[in-house]
Amino acid sequence: MKVRFQADADRHQMIVTALMRREPRVDFQTATAAGLAGLLDPHVLERAATAGRVVSHDRSTMPQPFAAFIQNQPSAGLLSVPQHLPYAVVVAELLLIWDASEAEEWINRVAYLPL
């Protein structure tokens, strides 16, 4: 099964839009569509895990809650993205992950972009 992405509230809509333009088959849900605005990181992780989505989040806050979360239940994975990384690089990296891997490879895994 292909990787399905979940943008957190910090991910810019431009990244989602650009990725969808490059590859419309990518399943990338926005934070707004998932109702994540204002939720704390553990709740974001719980919703994404329930939906089987890899969370894309900035580096500053999510790795520690992710480590605690996977002690109690599985997660589809976490992609940690620095805020300063250019959108084009983020889009290319996400597209590579989607194209070259399967969802099962990301379970309980954290990866830092760029790869």
TARAZI-V85844 format. One record per residue. N is the residue number from 1. RES is the residue in one small letter. OMEGA is omega in radians with two decimals (* if undefined). D_CENTER is the distance of its C-alpha to the mean C-alpha in Angstrom with 1 decimal. Layout:
# TARAZI-V85844
N & RES & OMEGA & D_CENTER
N & RES & OMEGA & D_CENTER
This chain:
# TARAZI-V85844
1 & m & 3.14 & 16.0
2 & k & 3.06 & 13.4
3 & v & 3.05 & 9.6
4 & r & -3.04 & 8.2
5 & f & 3.02 & 4.9
6 & q & 3.06 & 4.7
7 & a & 3.03 & 5.3
8 & d & -3.08 & 7.1
9 & a & -3.14 & 10.8
10 & d & -3.11 & 10.9
11 & r & -3.11 & 9.0
12 & h & 3.13 & 12.0
13 & q & -3.13 & 12.9
14 & m & 3.13 & 14.5
15 & i & 3.13 & 11.5
16 & v & -3.13 & 10.7
17 & t & -3.12 & 14.4
18 & a & 3.13 & 15.1
19 & l & -3.14 & 12.7
20 & m & 3.08 & 14.4
21 & r & -3.14 & 17.7
22 & r & -3.12 & 17.4
23 & e & -3.08 & 16.3
24 & p & -3.13 & 16.8
25 & r & 3.13 & 16.1
26 & v & 3.10 & 12.3
27 & d & -3.08 & 10.9
28 & f & -3.11 & 8.4
29 & q & 3.10 & 9.2
30 & t & 3.08 & 9.9
31 & a & 3.13 & 10.3
32 & t & -3.14 & 13.9
33 & a & -3.13 & 14.0
34 & a & -3.12 & 12.5
35 & g & -3.06 & 14.9
36 & l & -3.09 & 12.7
37 & a & 3.08 & 14.9
38 & g & -3.14 & 16.9
39 & l & 3.04 & 15.4
40 & l & -3.07 & 15.3
41 & d & 3.13 & 12.4
42 & p & 3.13 & 13.9
43 & h & 3.06 & 14.1
44 & v & 3.13 & 10.5
45 & l & 3.14 & 9.8
46 & e & 3.14 & 12.8
47 & r & 3.14 & 12.0
48 & a & 3.12 & 8.7
49 & a & 3.12 & 10.8
50 & t & -3.13 & 13.6
51 & a & -3.13 & 12.0
52 & g & -3.09 & 10.7
53 & r & 3.02 & 7.1
54 & v & -3.12 & 4.3
55 & v & 3.01 & 2.5
56 & s & -3.01 & 2.4
57 & h & 3.11 & 6.0
58 & d & -3.03 & 9.4
59 & r & -2.90 & 11.5
60 & s & -2.99 & 14.2
61 & t & -2.91 & 13.5
62 & m & -3.05 & 10.8
63 & p & 3.14 & 12.1
64 & q & 3.06 & 15.3
65 & p & 3.11 & 14.2
66 & f & 3.13 & 11.9
67 & a & 3.10 & 15.0
68 & a & -3.11 & 17.1
69 & f & -3.05 & 15.1
70 & i & 3.01 & 15.2
71 & q & -3.06 & 18.9
72 & n & 3.14 & 19.5
73 & q & -3.12 & 17.2
74 & p & 3.08 & 14.8
75 & s & 3.08 & 11.1
76 & a & 3.09 & 9.1
77 & g & -3.13 & 7.4
78 & l & 3.00 & 5.6
79 & l & -3.11 & 5.1
80 & s & -3.00 & 7.6
81 & v & 3.09 & 8.9
82 & p & -3.11 & 12.5
83 & q & -3.08 & 13.6
84 & h & -3.11 & 16.5
85 & l & -3.13 & 14.9
86 & p & -3.12 & 16.3
87 & y & -3.12 & 14.4
88 & a & 3.12 & 16.1
89 & v & 3.12 & 14.8
90 & v & -3.13 & 11.1
91 & v & -3.14 & 11.9
92 & a & 3.14 & 14.0
93 & e & 3.12 & 11.6
94 & l & 3.11 & 8.9
95 & l & 3.08 & 12.1
96 & l & 3.12 & 13.5
97 & i & -3.12 & 10.9
98 & w & -3.05 & 11.2
99 & d & -2.96 & 14.9
100 & a & -3.12 & 15.8
101 & s & 3.10 & 14.2
102 & e & -3.11 & 14.1
103 & a & -3.10 & 11.8
104 & e & -3.14 & 14.4
105 & e & -3.05 & 13.9
106 & w & -3.09 & 10.6
107 & i & 3.11 & 12.0
108 & n & -3.11 & 12.3
109 & r & 3.00 & 11.3
110 & v & 3.10 & 9.8
111 & a & -3.14 & 9.9
112 & y & 3.10 & 10.8
113 & l & -0.04 & 10.9
114 & p & -3.10 & 13.4
115 & l & * & 13.9
